[in-house]
């Protein structure tokens, strides 16, 4: 039983990730690569997916911050703000994006299942994942609780993207022994 369920979940993730627009990923890469720093925000499991992505970027040498952490500095022009919100309507996420819009020269990137959302309308770049979340129509069915496929899609899409853009295009193949990987374990 567990093998069948796991297999079906992997098929759902594959379907979700295969529908991701690679041109949007390229635009994200360009903005993030040119940024002074990259800030991440989300709520609940979306925040966990954002932290996963942020940690990977930190290992590649990017200056990343999680909004709300005690060591998070002020965001300023030249920075990128990445928000992860399945519905694109999460109030605290929307409030943060509005704050970013008050500061000149901050690029806002949204990872969501709802591109035509309140946050989507304010974002510079929106990466849409076709997966079911509450109140959002999807062409992909899921046997999982609402939101699970979205967070999994964020994890797999960003990891696959890192493999392509950061490893192959920037020539960073072997991260073994990197000084940025945790050594206080």
C-alpha positions in Angstrom: 0.0 0.0 0.0 2.7 2.5 1.0 4.6 1.9 -2.3 1.5 2.6 -4.3 0.7 5.8 -2.4 4.4 7.0 -2.6 4.4 6.2 -6.3 1.2 8.3 -6.9 2.6 11.2 -4.9 5.8 11.1 -6.9 3.7 11.2 -10.1 1.8 14.2 -8.8 5.1 16.0 -8.0 6.4 15.2 -11.5 3.3 16.5 -13.2 3.4 19.7 -11.1 7.1 20.4 -11.8 6.9 19.5 -15.5 4.4 22.4 -15.9 6.7 25.0 -14.5 7.7 27.7 -17.0 11.4 27.5 -17.6 11.5 31.1 -18.9 10.2 32.4 -15.6 12.9 30.3 -13.8 15.5 32.1 -16.0 14.1 35.5 -15.0 14.2 34.5 -11.4 17.8 33.4 -11.7 18.8 36.6 -13.4 17.2 38.8 -10.7 18.6 36.6 -7.8 22.1 36.4 -9.3 22.2 40.2 -9.7 20.8 41.0 -6.3 22.8 42.3 -3.4 20.9 40.0 -1.0 17.9 37.7 -1.2 15.1 37.8 1.4 12.6 35.0 1.9 9.2 35.0 3.5 6.2 32.6 3.9 3.9 31.2 6.5 3.8 27.7 7.9 4.9 24.9 5.5 5.4 27.5 2.7 8.0 29.1 5.0 9.7 25.8 5.5 9.9 25.3 1.7 11.3 28.9 1.4 14.0 28.1 4.1 15.0 25.0 2.2 15.5 27.0 -1.0 17.3 29.8 1.0 19.7 27.3 2.6 20.6 25.8 -0.8 21.4 29.3 -2.2 23.5 30.1 0.9 25.6 27.0 0.2 26.2 28.4 -3.3 27.5 31.7 -1.8 24.5 33.9 -2.0 23.6 36.3 0.9 20.2 35.1 2.0 18.0 36.1 4.9 14.8 34.8 6.4 12.4 37.6 7.3 11.5 37.3 11.0 14.9 35.7 12.0 16.7 37.7 14.7 19.7 38.3 12.4 17.6 39.6 9.4 18.8 43.1 8.4 16.7 45.8 6.8 15.8 45.2 3.1 16.9 47.9 0.7 17.2 48.8 -3.0 19.1 46.2 -5.0 17.7 43.3 -2.9 15.3 40.6 -4.0 12.3 39.5 -1.9 11.0 36.0 -2.5 7.6 35.2 -1.0 6.1 31.7 -1.1 2.3 31.6 -0.8 0.1 28.9 -2.3 -3.0 31.1 -2.6 -1.2 34.4 -3.2 -3.6 35.9 -0.7 -1.9 35.2 2.6 -2.4 38.5 4.5 1.0 38.7 6.2 2.7 37.8 2.9 0.7 40.5 1.1 1.6 43.0 3.8 5.3 42.3 3.4 5.1 42.7 -0.4 3.3 46.0 0.1 6.2 47.1 2.4 8.7 46.1 -0.3 6.8 48.1 -2.9 7.3 51.2 -0.7 11.1 50.9 -1.0 12.7 51.7 -4.4 14.4 49.1 -6.5 13.4 45.9 -4.7 12.4 43.0 -7.0 9.5 40.8 -5.7 9.3 37.2 -6.7 6.3 35.1 -5.9 6.1 31.3 -5.9 2.4 30.3 -5.9 -0.4 28.2 -7.3 -2.4 31.4 -8.0 -0.6 33.8 -10.4 -3.7 36.0 -10.7 -3.8 36.8 -7.0 -3.3 39.9 -4.9 0.4 39.2 -4.4 0.7 38.1 -8.0 -0.5 41.5 -9.2 2.2 43.2 -7.1 5.1 40.8 -7.9 7.7 41.5 -10.6 8.0 37.8 -11.3 5.5 35.0 -10.5 6.4 31.4 -10.7 3.1 29.4 -10.8 2.9 25.8 -9.8 -0.2 24.0 -11.1 -1.4 22.2 -7.9 -4.5 22.3 -5.7 -4.6 24.7 -2.8 -7.7 26.0 -1.0 -9.7 28.3 -3.3 -7.4 27.8 -6.3 -8.4 25.8 -9.4 -5.8 23.3 -10.6 -5.5 21.0 -13.6 -3.6 18.5 -11.3 -5.4 16.2 -8.9 -3.8 15.1 -5.7 -4.5 12.4 -3.1 -2.6 14.5 -0.5 -4.0 17.1 1.9 -4.4 20.6 0.5 -1.1 22.4 0.2 1.2 19.4 0.4 1.7 19.2 -3.4 2.4 22.9 -3.5 5.2 22.8 -0.9 6.6 19.6 -2.6 6.5 21.3 -6.0 8.4 24.3 -4.6 11.1 22.0 -3.2 11.5 19.9 -6.3 11.2 22.8 -8.8 13.8 24.9 -7.0 16.1 22.0 -6.5 15.9 21.0 -10.2 16.4 24.6 -11.1 19.4 24.9 -8.9 20.9 21.9 -10.6 20.5 23.4 -14.0 21.2 27.1 -13.5 23.6 27.1 -10.6 25.5 23.9 -11.1 25.7 23.5 -14.9 25.6 27.2 -16.0 27.9 28.5 -13.3 30.2 25.5 -13.2 29.7 24.7 -9.6 29.6 20.9 -9.8 31.1 19.6 -6.5 29.9 21.3 -3.4 31.7 18.8 -1.2 33.9 20.5 1.3 32.4 24.0 0.7 33.2 26.3 3.5 29.6 27.5 3.6 28.2 24.1 4.6 27.5 23.8 8.3 30.4 22.4 10.3 28.9 22.9 13.8 26.9 19.6 13.6 
